[in-house]
Amino acid sequence: MVNEPQNPELHVNEEPRNDFLDLMVGFGGMFGFMFLIGIIATVIEVMTK
């Protein structure tokens, strides 16, 4: 079998991925990072008053 990029049915996916898991990990990581920044900003705001 020749791997022809023009025919998607013949294309061999060498690295199968779980797109939903990748999305959830990315969303969770970004949410955690922004949540941490929000907590730090809140602590700084409370301490400077």
Secondary structure, DSSP 8 states (H G I E B T S, - for coil): ----TT-TTT---SS---HHHHHHHHHHHHHHHHHHHHHHHHHHHHHT-
